Amino acid sequence: MKTNDYVKYITQNVVKYIDQPKDVRKKIKDERKETKQPFLIRWFGILPYLFQLGKNNRKHEARSRK
């Protein structure tokens, strides 16, 4: 992609974004936030989730034994 084409593409996207009403931009931003995965999963994959799940299971088992 040539530099001129890239600048044209970026300009088109910026203009399209600015032309949208503010409430539509906010709605799109909120939808993106809802679908975003938690920080640890985005950065480190499924391993932190598995460790947390195992930790919670051990706590739950310890409570049920008492």
Residue, then its C-alpha position, 0 to 999 in steps of 0.5 A: m500500500k502506498t503512502n498516499d493510499y494509506v493517508k486517503y484510507i485513514t482520512q476516510n475513516v476519520v471523516k466517517y467517524i466524525d460524521q456520526p452522531k455522538d450517541v451512535r459513537k458512544k453506543i458503538k464504544d459501549e458495545r466494544k467494551e461489553t465484548k472485550q475480554p478481561f485484561l488477564i485473559r487478553w494478555f496471558g491467555i486462559l492460564p490465569y483463568l484456570f488458576q483462579l478457577g482452581k483457587n476458587n474450587r479449593k476455597h469452596e471445598a474447604r468451606s463445604r468440609k467444615 
